[in-house]
Amino acid sequence: MLELSSVTLCCLDTANPELALRALRCSVSGIRFARTLFLTDRAYDAPGIDVRVVAPLESREAYSAFVLKTLVEHIDTAHVLLIQWDGYVINPAAWRTEFLTCDYIGAKWFWHTSQKEALHDAMRVGNGGFSLRSRKLLIALQDSRVELAGPEDATICRVFRPLLEREHGIVFGSEALADAFAFEVAYPIGKPFGFHGLFNFCRVVPPDEIVELTRLFTPEIARSPQLLQLGRNCMAMGQWRAAAAIFQRILDVDPTHAEGTAALATASTNAATVPTAGRNDPCPCGSGKRYKHCHGAAGASAMVGASVASEDRLKQALALHQRGAPGDMAAAEATYRDVLVREPDNALAQHFLGVIHYQRGELATALPLLERAVAARPGEAEFHNNLGLALAAADRETDALAAYRAALSLKPDHAVAWNNLGLALQARNDVRAAIDAYRHALALQPDFAHARWNLSLALLLDGQFAEGWREYDARLVLPELGRDRHRFPGPRWDGTAPAGKMLLLYPEQGLGDALQFARYATLLAEAGARCVIRCPDALAPLPATIPGVAEVSRDGEALPPYEAHLPLLSLPRVLGTTAETIPATVPYIAVSEVKRTAARATLAHAGAAPRIGLCWAGSAAHGNDRNRSLPLAALAPLFAVPGIAWFSLQQGKAAAQIAASPAADRLVPFPADAALVDTAALIAELDLIITVDTSIAHLAGALARPTWVLLPFAPDWRWQLGRDDSPWYPTLRLFRQPRPRDWQSVVARVQARLEAGALEPR
């Protein structure tokens, strides 16, 4: 029996009391808490449970308000384990005394790392559905500055986390400890202490019990996306009776639910035809073997005799899947699902259905399918490789590495797995090992352009410029990067005899790349070339000020005369740039005095206070934006530093975060329609720019403004590793994450620098 004499087990629920009581009873199995407390709106006879009547909670907001400000009145122990009806203890043996060193710990929030949200930061621990909280925290929440700002757990663990840490000494659990404590979406390798999420019942509740529980599901639960996802997960795991009961409950409330209608038919058919034996019972097929050693065994089909017709259909589906058009993907998905109706344990169909969900970013659905397929056919290298991709997307880096290595142990000549292993190693900043992995991939498949491109980035990150620049041209054969390589007629310049030549130079990627590499026009002009830069209209006024740029041609205009052309990003290779010869003279762009005068007027109200510009997010379309951007809320400690005038340089959707920020009255917003040249003018008049890795950093560096760049743990190649300066921009200082997704440490260092007087009043 686990003794938790300093912990109260508590559930607050006035909507689903029977389900809440079940969760409490599950949680006390094998554990002796100081007290088991149920806060609800009616009296119950529940032996061993202290039932206290509270006013009905009419909304989620009411629940959050109660937890935030009133729960403290009911807790007199050092900690409270706050659970919900769909989140409770599942493995008492996983308890660690280390949990009690935290004032708050809950499962990681998966969606704060998703591509959809484009957020990736150090404030991911905090799911409140199954969470351990100290009374110290509950008391700290009475601070009048802490006000409800959305769900209570997000209010505590994101909006006011910096304040709680700084002024109340609140300790939040680490991500590694959170994985041992509970899971919500990404199921960890070791079974944790608890879980949260109705959609996870398929992993922690026996299927027959799920069937019984559906009768307790209210109409609100039946209409929830969580129950729909549970039904899908039960289908993916072959829990047909449970799936049928779930979709029947959904249809009880919404008879027009199209997915529910189709899924009920599929689940009901399989529930009636698939053997449903206990794992130690005789198998219904009549073999005389126990079910676990026959059709219940991993890799065995649950229906006798997989048909040749199914194999043919899967081949057709795979061909459609590989073509990748939306209609083809939908047809492939339909075939995979149809095959699973007939052969629920068909690992190939499970696997590629999981791949489709992974490609859509639907990791909660993809991972159970991919995991089940690997368990069924552990000898399939491709299954391990694709599982690794999904695990990496879920930020389970260690598990992803294990999956890629499993693939390579089965198929050492798997070039794609070597490339993926390299990416996973590079995400851990193990750059030399990543380079070796990419070289393995290329030795097996010399025309593997993605591996060559990845090798180039790793080499440049490691400072191996000569080979890095040479391999960097691999980007020009990648569809997603080399789309402009044939846009201009005439020869590509090979670096010979620049004197007297008219050269057309053009960017291929983002604004930051264009700003960084346009500097090379000055070198070419010094060698006697005349340079024309072709660029988007928004960028045009800036390269026009670079010494050596003879002309700027805007996209859409007629091409000017030229003798040869070259992408800007190929110039370092052509000119043989080394670490010692990077052209780092700044500033190399300028802003007109008219624009600067207008910018000074914008800043005038700051008086003598240091003026700092802030940019916290790049373009959400960037492939690595979830790592390089952070929410404005994570920067809250900076606004506590007195005597600073803050100006936003943020544009795009992330600028909307200002209105919801407690610092909204301290941060002057930037006009949404401001031109890039106006941004440059404002930067030129600021005392300091604090920015993530986006075009603002390059613009500020090119203008030679003091700039602090906040970098993710695994940075873009141009920032290299192990240094706090930049060879490209002398006025930049780099603040790096010490571990993946740890923005908190970065912000703390920036705050300390500001408090130490890094800037003097004007």
Residue, then its C-alpha position, 0 to 999 in steps of 0.5 A: m500500500l502506497e502511503l501518501s499522508s501529505v496528499t489529499l485526493c480531490c475531485l470537483d464535479t457537479a456534472n458527472p458525479e457517478l463518473a467522478l466517484r468512479a475516478l476517485r475509487c480507481s485512484v484509491s486502489g493501492i494508495r492511502f491518501a490523507r483524505t479523499l474529497f469529493l466536491t459536488d452539488r448534492a449529498y452522496d453516501a460514498p464510504g471512505i469519501d468525504v463528500r462536501v456540497v458546493a454550489p453547482l458549476e454551470s460552466r467550465e469557467a465556473y470550474s476554473a474560477f473555483v479551482l483558482k480561488t476557492l479550492v484552497e479553502h478545502i485543502d489543509t494538506a501539503h499537496v492535493l492530487l486534483i483529478q477529473w472523471d476522465g483522469y485518475v491514477i492508473n499505476p501506483a507503482a510509478w509514484r516518485t517522491e520527487f513529485l512532491t518537490c513540485d508545487y505543480i505537475g501535470a501531463k505535458w500539453f501536446w498542442h503547444t508543440s504542434q505545427k497548427e499552433a506554431l508554439h514551442d516553449a518551456m511552459r508545456v507542463g500543466n494539464g490540470g485534469f490530473s495534477l498534483r498541486s501544493r497548498k503553497l501554490l493554492i495560497a499564491l493564487q490568491d495574489s490579486r494580480v492572478e486573474l482567470a485568463g481562460p482555463e485554470d490550468a493555462t492561467i496558472c501554468r502559462v499566463f501567470r507562471p512567470l509571476l508565480e515563479r518569480e514572486h512566490g517561488i513556485v516550482f513547476g515540474s520538468e517535462a521529464l518528470a511530467d512524463a513519469f507523472a501522467f500522460e494525455v496524448a503521447y503515451p510514454i514508454g513506461k506506464p506513468f502514475g496517472f493519465h487524463g483524457l477520455f480518448n485514452f480510455c482505450r489504453v487504460v480501461p478494459p473494453d467491456e468496461i467502456v461498454e458499460l460506461t457509455r450508459l453514464f455518458t451525458p449528452e454533453i459527453a456524447r457530443s464531445p470531440q473527445l468521445l468521437q476520438l475515443g471511438r476512433n481509437c477503439m477502432a484502431m485498436g480493434q476494440w470493436r464492442a467498445a467502439a460500437a457502444i461509443f458510436q451508438r451513444i453518439l448517434d443516440v444524441d445526434p442521429t445525423h452524425a455521418e461518421g458515427t453512422a458509418a463507424l457503427a456499421t463497421a464496429s458492429t460487423n466486426a464485433a459480431t465476427v471477430p473472435t472475442a476470447g479472453r487471452n487465456d481462453p481457447c481460441p474460437c477458431g478451433s485450433g485448440k490453442r489459447y487465444k493469446h498464442c493463436h489469433g490473439a498473438a501479435g501479428a496474427s490476423a483476427m480473421v482466419g485467412a487474409s485474402v489475396a483480394s485484400e492484398d491487391r486492394l492494399k497495393q492499389a491503395l499504396a499506389l494512391h497514397q504515394r501519389g499524394a493528391p487529396g482525392d488519392m489520399a482519401a481513397a487510400e484511407a477508405t481502402y485501409r479502413d475497409v480492409l480493417v473491417r474485414e481483417p482488423d489486425n492487418a498490420l499493413a493497413q493499420h500502419f499506412l492508415g497511421v501514416i495518413h494521420y501522421q501526414r495530416g498532423e493528427l498524431a493522437t490518432a496516428l500513434p496508436l495505429l503505428e504502435r500497434a502495427v510495430a507490435a504486430r510486425p516488429g520485423e518490418a523496418e519501414f514500420h519502425n522508421n515511420l513510427g519514428l517520424a510520428l514520435a519525432a513530430a510529437d517531440r518524443e526525441t529519445d523514442a524516435l531515435a530508438a525507432y530509427r535504430a530499430a529500423l536500421s538494425l533490421k535493414p542497415d541499408h535503409a537510406v531514409a532511416w539513416n537520414n531520419l536518424g541524422l535529423a533526430l541526432q541533429a535535434r539533440n545537437d549531436v552534429r558530428a553523429a548526424i553528419d555521419a548518419y547523413r554520409h551513411a545515407l548518401a553512401l547507400q543512395p548518392d542521389f538522395a537530395h534531401a540527405r545531401w541538403n541535410l548534410s550541408l546544413a549540419l556541416l555549416l552548423d559545425g563550421q565546416f564551410a568549404e564542404g558545407w557550401r558545396e553540398y548546399d547547392a543540393r537545395l536547387v534540386l528539391p521541389e520545395l526549395g529549388r522552384d526558381r532555379h530555371r526561372f531566368p534564362g541565360p547561364r548561371w555565373d560560375g564565379t569566374a571573371p566578375a569584372g565588367k559583368m552584369l550579374l542578376l542576383y536573386p533570393e530563393q527563400g525567406l526575407g531573412d536569407a535575402l537580407q543576410f546574403a545581399r551583402y555579397a553585392t558589395l564584394l562583387a562590385e569591388a571586383g568590378a561586377r555590376c549587380v542587379i538584385r531581383c526581389p519582392d516589392a516589399l524588400a526592394p527599398l532596402p537592397a537598393t541602399i547596399p553599396g555595390v547594388a547597381e539596380v533593384s528589379r522588382d518581381g513582376e517587372a520586365l527583366p533588365p539586361y544581364e550576362a549571368h545569374l545566380p541565387l544569392l545563397s550560392l554566392p558563399r560557395v562561388l566566392g569561397t567564403t570561410a569563417e575568417t572571410i565572412p563579409a561582416t562590415v555593418p551596417y550595409i543597408a540604410v534607411s532614409e532620414v525621412k523614414r527615420t524622422a517618422a520613426r522618431a515621432t512614433l517613439a517620442h513618448a518614451g522620453a529618456a527610457p531605453r527603447i526596446g523592440l520585441c518580436w516573439a514569433g516568425s512566420a507560422a509557415h516556416g517548417n521549424d516555426r514551432n521550435r523558433s517562436l514562443p508565445l508573448a506570455a513567455l516573455a512576461p518577466l521582461f515587462a517586470v523590469p522597470g524603466i523600459a519603453w517596449f515597442s512591438l515589432q511583431q506582425g502577422k497572427a502572433a501580434a493578436q497576442i498583445a490584446a490578451s497579454p497582461a502587459a498590453d498597456r506596456l507594449v506599443p503595438f506595431p501597425a499591421d500594414a507597416a511596410l518593411v522599410d518602416t520596420a527598418a526605420l523603427i529598428a534604426e531608432l531603437d536602443l535594443i531589439i529582442t527577437v527570435d530567429t526571424s527576418i527581424a534579427h537579420l534586418a537589425g543586424a544589417l542595420a548594425r543595431p544592438t540585438w539579442v536573438l533568442l534561439p531554440f536548443a537546436p538552432d538554424w545553421r547560421w547561428q552555429l553552436g557554442r557561441d553567444d556572438s555571430p560572425w555574420y552580424p557583430t552587433l548581435r548577441l545570442f541567447r540559447q536554450p540550454r535544453p529543448r523547448d526551455w524558453q524559460s531559462v532564456v527569458a530569465r537570462v535576458q531579464a537578468r541582463l536587463e536588470a543588471g543595467a545592460l541599457e542606460p537611459r537615453 
